[in-house]
Structure formats: C-alpha cells, structure tokens
Amino acid sequence: MNDVLSRLTTAFANRYRLDRELGAGGMATVYLRNAYTGGGQFDLTRDGTLV
C-alpha cells in the first residue's frame, strides 16, 4: 500500500473502506471506496494536494 493510500485509509477509516486505486493521471488519483453505512461503491478523487 503506498503512503498516500495508507494516509487516506486512516483519514476515512470510520466512514469508508478504500479498496484500490482505479486510475491516476493529470491532476488527480481516483480510488474505489465502499461506504460502511448505506452500502454501495463510489469513487474517491484525490487532487494533487497533500492529505
């Protein structure tokens, strides 16, 4: 697990499970996330700023 994904996983631990990186390019990285409440899979887009 890379450092950014590890930090995002920690930051959103109570709300989402981050499964994997879907893609990266340009100015953003997109991760697949699952909500602990309400169900469903959604994307989480991270821009170039530090988390």
Distance bins in CASP14 RR format, pairs under 12 A and 6 or more apart:
PFRMAT RR
TARGET T0000
AUTHOR 0000-0000-0000
RMODE 2
METHOD distances of the structure
MODEL  1
1 7 0 0 0 0 1 0 0 0 0 0 0
1 8 0 0 0 0 1 0 0 0 0 0 0
1 9 1 0 0 1 0 0 0 0 0 0 0
1 10 0 0 0 0 0 1 0 0 0 0 0
1 18 0 0 0 0 1 0 0 0 0 0 0
1 19 0 0 0 0 0 1 0 0 0 0 0
1 20 0 0 0 0 1 0 0 0 0 0 0
1 21 0 0 0 0 1 0 0 0 0 0 0
1 31 0 0 0 0 0 1 0 0 0 0 0
2 8 0 0 0 0 1 0 0 0 0 0 0
2 9 0 0 0 0 0 1 0 0 0 0 0
2 18 0 0 0 0 0 1 0 0 0 0 0
2 20 0 0 0 0 0 1 0 0 0 0 0
2 21 0 0 0 0 1 0 0 0 0 0 0
2 24 0 0 0 0 0 1 0 0 0 0 0
2 29 0 0 0 0 1 0 0 0 0 0 0
2 31 0 0 0 0 0 1 0 0 0 0 0
2 46 0 0 0 0 0 1 0 0 0 0 0
3 9 0 0 0 0 0 1 0 0 0 0 0
3 10 0 0 0 0 0 1 0 0 0 0 0
3 50 0 0 0 0 0 1 0 0 0 0 0
3 51 0 0 0 0 1 0 0 0 0 0 0
4 10 0 0 0 0 0 1 0 0 0 0 0
4 11 0 0 0 0 0 1 0 0 0 0 0
4 18 0 0 0 0 0 1 0 0 0 0 0
4 21 0 0 0 0 1 0 0 0 0 0 0
4 24 0 0 0 0 1 0 0 0 0 0 0
4 28 0 0 0 0 0 1 0 0 0 0 0
4 29 1 0 0 1 0 0 0 0 0 0 0
4 31 0 0 0 0 1 0 0 0 0 0 0
4 44 0 0 0 0 0 1 0 0 0 0 0
4 46 1 0 0 1 0 0 0 0 0 0 0
4 47 0 0 0 0 0 1 0 0 0 0 0
4 48 0 0 0 0 1 0 0 0 0 0 0
4 49 0 0 0 0 0 1 0 0 0 0 0
4 50 0 0 0 0 1 0 0 0 0 0 0
4 51 1 0 0 1 0 0 0 0 0 0 0
5 11 0 0 0 0 0 1 0 0 0 0 0
5 12 0 0 0 0 0 1 0 0 0 0 0
5 17 0 0 0 0 0 1 0 0 0 0 0
5 18 1 0 0 1 0 0 0 0 0 0 0
5 19 0 0 0 0 1 0 0 0 0 0 0
5 20 0 0 0 0 1 0 0 0 0 0 0
5 21 1 0 0 1 0 0 0 0 0 0 0
5 22 0 0 0 0 0 1 0 0 0 0 0
5 23 0 0 0 0 0 1 0 0 0 0 0
5 24 0 0 0 0 0 1 0 0 0 0 0
5 29 0 0 0 0 1 0 0 0 0 0 0
5 30 0 0 0 0 0 1 0 0 0 0 0
5 31 1 0 0 1 0 0 0 0 0 0 0
5 32 0 0 0 0 0 1 0 0 0 0 0
5 33 0 0 0 0 0 1 0 0 0 0 0
5 44 0 0 0 0 0 1 0 0 0 0 0
5 46 0 0 0 0 1 0 0 0 0 0 0
5 51 0 0 0 0 1 0 0 0 0 0 0
6 12 0 0 0 0 0 1 0 0 0 0 0
6 13 0 0 0 0 0 1 0 0 0 0 0
6 18 0 0 0 0 1 0 0 0 0 0 0
6 21 0 0 0 0 0 1 0 0 0 0 0
6 31 0 0 0 0 0 1 0 0 0 0 0
6 51 0 0 0 0 0 1 0 0 0 0 0
7 13 0 0 0 0 0 1 0 0 0 0 0
7 18 0 0 0 0 0 1 0 0 0 0 0
7 31 0 0 0 0 0 1 0 0 0 0 0
7 46 0 0 0 0 1 0 0 0 0 0 0
7 50 0 0 0 0 1 0 0 0 0 0 0
7 51 1 0 1 0 0 0 0 0 0 0 0
8 15 0 0 0 0 0 1 0 0 0 0 0
8 16 0 0 0 0 1 0 0 0 0 0 0
8 17 0 0 0 0 0 1 0 0 0 0 0
8 18 1 0 1 0 0 0 0 0 0 0 0
8 19 0 0 0 0 0 1 0 0 0 0 0
8 20 0 0 0 0 0 1 0 0 0 0 0
8 21 0 0 0 0 0 1 0 0 0 0 0
8 29 0 0 0 0 1 0 0 0 0 0 0
8 30 0 0 0 0 0 1 0 0 0 0 0
8 31 1 0 0 1 0 0 0 0 0 0 0
8 32 0 0 0 0 0 1 0 0 0 0 0
8 33 0 0 0 0 1 0 0 0 0 0 0
8 44 1 0 0 1 0 0 0 0 0 0 0
8 45 0 0 0 0 0 1 0 0 0 0 0
8 46 1 0 0 1 0 0 0 0 0 0 0
8 50 0 0 0 0 0 1 0 0 0 0 0
8 51 1 0 1 0 0 0 0 0 0 0 0
9 15 0 0 0 0 0 1 0 0 0 0 0
9 16 0 0 0 0 1 0 0 0 0 0 0
9 17 0 0 0 0 1 0 0 0 0 0 0
9 18 1 0 1 0 0 0 0 0 0 0 0
9 19 0 0 0 0 1 0 0 0 0 0 0
9 20 0 0 0 0 0 1 0 0 0 0 0
9 21 0 0 0 0 0 1 0 0 0 0 0
9 31 0 0 0 0 1 0 0 0 0 0 0
9 33 0 0 0 0 1 0 0 0 0 0 0
9 34 0 0 0 0 0 1 0 0 0 0 0
9 44 0 0 0 0 0 1 0 0 0 0 0
9 46 0 0 0 0 0 1 0 0 0 0 0
9 51 0 0 0 0 0 1 0 0 0 0 0
10 16 0 0 0 0 0 1 0 0 0 0 0
10 18 0 0 0 0 1 0 0 0 0 0 0
10 51 0 0 0 0 1 0 0 0 0 0 0
11 18 0 0 0 0 1 0 0 0 0 0 0
11 31 0 0 0 0 0 1 0 0 0 0 0
11 33 0 0 0 0 0 1 0 0 0 0 0
11 44 0 0 0 0 0 1 0 0 0 0 0
11 46 0 0 0 0 0 1 0 0 0 0 0
11 50 0 0 0 0 0 1 0 0 0 0 0
11 51 1 0 0 1 0 0 0 0 0 0 0
12 18 1 0 0 1 0 0 0 0 0 0 0
12 19 0 0 0 0 0 1 0 0 0 0 0
12 31 0 0 0 0 1 0 0 0 0 0 0
12 33 1 0 0 1 0 0 0 0 0 0 0
12 34 0 0 0 0 0 1 0 0 0 0 0
12 35 0 0 0 0 1 0 0 0 0 0 0
12 36 0 0 0 0 1 0 0 0 0 0 0
12 42 0 0 0 0 0 1 0 0 0 0 0
12 44 1 0 0 1 0 0 0 0 0 0 0
12 46 0 0 0 0 0 1 0 0 0 0 0
12 51 0 0 0 0 1 0 0 0 0 0 0
13 33 0 0 0 0 0 1 0 0 0 0 0
13 36 0 0 0 0 1 0 0 0 0 0 0
14 35 0 0 0 0 0 1 0 0 0 0 0
14 36 1 0 0 1 0 0 0 0 0 0 0
14 37 0 0 0 0 0 1 0 0 0 0 0
15 33 0 0 0 0 1 0 0 0 0 0 0
15 34 0 0 0 0 0 1 0 0 0 0 0
15 35 1 0 0 1 0 0 0 0 0 0 0
15 36 1 0 0 1 0 0 0 0 0 0 0
15 37 1 0 0 1 0 0 0 0 0 0 0
15 38 0 0 0 0 0 1 0 0 0 0 0
15 39 0 0 0 0 0 1 0 0 0 0 0
15 42 0 0 0 0 0 1 0 0 0 0 0
15 44 0 0 0 0 0 1 0 0 0 0 0
16 31 0 0 0 0 1 0 0 0 0 0 0
16 32 0 0 0 0 1 0 0 0 0 0 0
16 33 1 0 1 0 0 0 0 0 0 0 0
16 34 1 0 0 1 0 0 0 0 0 0 0
16 35 1 0 1 0 0 0 0 0 0 0 0
16 36 1 0 0 1 0 0 0 0 0 0 0
16 37 0 0 0 0 1 0 0 0 0 0 0
16 38 0 0 0 0 0 1 0 0 0 0 0
16 39 0 0 0 0 0 1 0 0 0 0 0
16 40 0 0 0 0 0 1 0 0 0 0 0
16 41 0 0 0 0 0 1 0 0 0 0 0
16 42 0 0 0 0 1 0 0 0 0 0 0
16 43 0 0 0 0 0 1 0 0 0 0 0
16 44 1 0 0 1 0 0 0 0 0 0 0
17 31 0 0 0 0 0 1 0 0 0 0 0
17 32 0 0 0 0 1 0 0 0 0 0 0
17 33 1 0 0 1 0 0 0 0 0 0 0
17 34 1 0 1 0 0 0 0 0 0 0 0
17 35 0 0 0 0 1 0 0 0 0 0 0
17 36 1 0 0 1 0 0 0 0 0 0 0
17 37 0 0 0 0 0 1 0 0 0 0 0
17 39 0 0 0 0 0 1 0 0 0 0 0
17 40 0 0 0 0 0 1 0 0 0 0 0
17 41 0 0 0 0 1 0 0 0 0 0 0
17 42 0 0 0 0 0 1 0 0 0 0 0
17 44 0 0 0 0 0 1 0 0 0 0 0
18 29 0 0 0 0 0 1 0 0 0 0 0
18 30 0 0 0 0 0 1 0 0 0 0 0
18 31 1 0 1 0 0 0 0 0 0 0 0
18 32 1 0 0 1 0 0 0 0 0 0 0
18 33 1 0 1 0 0 0 0 0 0 0 0
18 34 0 0 0 0 1 0 0 0 0 0 0
18 35 0 0 0 0 0 1 0 0 0 0 0
18 36 0 0 0 0 0 1 0 0 0 0 0
18 41 0 0 0 0 0 1 0 0 0 0 0
18 42 0 0 0 0 0 1 0 0 0 0 0
18 43 0 0 0 0 0 1 0 0 0 0 0
18 44 1 0 0 1 0 0 0 0 0 0 0
18 46 0 0 0 0 0 1 0 0 0 0 0
18 51 0 0 0 0 0 1 0 0 0 0 0
19 30 0 0 0 0 0 1 0 0 0 0 0
19 31 1 0 0 1 0 0 0 0 0 0 0
19 32 1 0 1 0 0 0 0 0 0 0 0
19 33 1 0 0 1 0 0 0 0 0 0 0
19 34 1 0 0 1 0 0 0 0 0 0 0
19 35 0 0 0 0 0 1 0 0 0 0 0
19 40 0 0 0 0 0 1 0 0 0 0 0
19 41 0 0 0 0 1 0 0 0 0 0 0
19 42 0 0 0 0 0 1 0 0 0 0 0
19 43 0 0 0 0 0 1 0 0 0 0 0
19 44 0 0 0 0 1 0 0 0 0 0 0
20 29 0 0 0 0 0 1 0 0 0 0 0
20 30 0 0 0 0 0 1 0 0 0 0 0
20 31 1 0 0 1 0 0 0 0 0 0 0
20 32 1 0 1 0 0 0 0 0 0 0 0
20 33 0 0 0 0 1 0 0 0 0 0 0
20 34 0 0 0 0 0 1 0 0 0 0 0
20 41 0 0 0 0 0 1 0 0 0 0 0
20 43 0 0 0 0 0 1 0 0 0 0 0
20 44 0 0 0 0 0 1 0 0 0 0 0
21 28 0 0 0 0 0 1 0 0 0 0 0
21 29 1 0 0 1 0 0 0 0 0 0 0
21 30 1 0 0 1 0 0 0 0 0 0 0
21 31 1 0 1 0 0 0 0 0 0 0 0
21 32 1 0 0 1 0 0 0 0 0 0 0
21 33 0 0 0 0 0 1 0 0 0 0 0
21 43 0 0 0 0 0 1 0 0 0 0 0
21 44 0 0 0 0 1 0 0 0 0 0 0
21 45 0 0 0 0 0 1 0 0 0 0 0
21 46 0 0 0 0 1 0 0 0 0 0 0
22 28 0 0 0 0 0 1 0 0 0 0 0
22 29 0 0 0 0 1 0 0 0 0 0 0
22 30 1 0 1 0 0 0 0 0 0 0 0
22 31 1 0 0 1 0 0 0 0 0 0 0
22 32 1 0 1 0 0 0 0 0 0 0 0
22 33 0 0 0 0 1 0 0 0 0 0 0
22 41 0 0 0 0 0 1 0 0 0 0 0
22 42 0 0 0 0 0 1 0 0 0 0 0
22 43 1 0 0 1 0 0 0 0 0 0 0
22 44 0 0 0 0 1 0 0 0 0 0 0
22 45 0 0 0 0 1 0 0 0 0 0 0
22 46 0 0 0 0 0 1 0 0 0 0 0
23 29 1 0 0 1 0 0 0 0 0 0 0
23 30 1 0 1 0 0 0 0 0 0 0 0
23 31 0 0 0 0 1 0 0 0 0 0 0
23 32 0 0 0 0 1 0 0 0 0 0 0
23 43 0 0 0 0 1 0 0 0 0 0 0
23 44 0 0 0 0 0 1 0 0 0 0 0
23 45 0 0 0 0 1 0 0 0 0 0 0
23 46 0 0 0 0 0 1 0 0 0 0 0
24 30 1 0 0 1 0 0 0 0 0 0 0
24 31 0 0 0 0 1 0 0 0 0 0 0
24 45 0 0 0 0 0 1 0 0 0 0 0
24 46 0 0 0 0 1 0 0 0 0 0 0
24 47 0 0 0 0 0 1 0 0 0 0 0
24 48 0 0 0 0 0 1 0 0 0 0 0
25 45 0 0 0 0 0 1 0 0 0 0 0
25 46 0 0 0 0 0 1 0 0 0 0 0
25 47 0 0 0 0 0 1 0 0 0 0 0
25 48 0 0 0 0 0 1 0 0 0 0 0
26 45 0 0 0 0 0 1 0 0 0 0 0
26 46 0 0 0 0 0 1 0 0 0 0 0
26 47 0 0 0 0 1 0 0 0 0 0 0
26 48 0 0 0 0 1 0 0 0 0 0 0
27 45 0 0 0 0 1 0 0 0 0 0 0
27 46 0 0 0 0 1 0 0 0 0 0 0
27 47 1 0 1 0 0 0 0 0 0 0 0
27 48 1 0 0 1 0 0 0 0 0 0 0
27 49 0 0 0 0 1 0 0 0 0 0 0
28 43 0 0 0 0 0 1 0 0 0 0 0
28 44 0 0 0 0 0 1 0 0 0 0 0
28 45 1 0 1 0 0 0 0 0 0 0 0
28 46 1 0 0 1 0 0 0 0 0 0 0
28 47 1 0 1 0 0 0 0 0 0 0 0
28 48 1 0 0 1 0 0 0 0 0 0 0
28 49 0 0 0 0 0 1 0 0 0 0 0
29 43 0 0 0 0 0 1 0 0 0 0 0
29 44 0 0 0 0 1 0 0 0 0 0 0
29 45 1 0 0 1 0 0 0 0 0 0 0
29 46 1 0 1 0 0 0 0 0 0 0 0
29 47 0 0 0 0 1 0 0 0 0 0 0
29 48 1 0 0 1 0 0 0 0 0 0 0
29 49 0 0 0 0 0 1 0 0 0 0 0
29 51 0 0 0 0 0 1 0 0 0 0 0
30 42 0 0 0 0 0 1 0 0 0 0 0
30 43 1 0 1 0 0 0 0 0 0 0 0
30 44 1 0 0 1 0 0 0 0 0 0 0
30 45 1 0 1 0 0 0 0 0 0 0 0
30 46 1 0 0 1 0 0 0 0 0 0 0
30 47 0 0 0 0 0 1 0 0 0 0 0
31 41 0 0 0 0 0 1 0 0 0 0 0
31 42 0 0 0 0 1 0 0 0 0 0 0
31 43 1 0 0 1 0 0 0 0 0 0 0
31 44 1 0 1 0 0 0 0 0 0 0 0
31 45 1 0 0 1 0 0 0 0 0 0 0
31 46 1 0 0 1 0 0 0 0 0 0 0
31 51 0 0 0 0 0 1 0 0 0 0 0
32 40 0 0 0 0 0 1 0 0 0 0 0
32 41 1 0 0 1 0 0 0 0 0 0 0
32 42 1 0 0 1 0 0 0 0 0 0 0
32 43 1 0 0 1 0 0 0 0 0 0 0
32 44 1 0 0 1 0 0 0 0 0 0 0
32 45 0 0 0 0 0 1 0 0 0 0 0
33 39 0 0 0 0 0 1 0 0 0 0 0
33 40 0 0 0 0 1 0 0 0 0 0 0
33 41 1 0 0 1 0 0 0 0 0 0 0
33 42 1 0 1 0 0 0 0 0 0 0 0
33 43 1 0 0 1 0 0 0 0 0 0 0
33 44 1 0 1 0 0 0 0 0 0 0 0
33 45 0 0 0 0 0 1 0 0 0 0 0
33 46 0 0 0 0 0 1 0 0 0 0 0
34 40 1 0 0 1 0 0 0 0 0 0 0
34 41 1 0 1 0 0 0 0 0 0 0 0
34 42 1 0 0 1 0 0 0 0 0 0 0
34 43 0 0 0 0 0 1 0 0 0 0 0
34 44 0 0 0 0 0 1 0 0 0 0 0
35 41 0 0 0 0 1 0 0 0 0 0 0
35 42 1 0 0 1 0 0 0 0 0 0 0
35 43 0 0 0 0 0 1 0 0 0 0 0
35 44 0 0 0 0 0 1 0 0 0 0 0
44 51 0 0 0 0 0 1 0 0 0 0 0
45 51 0 0 0 0 0 1 0 0 0 0 0
END
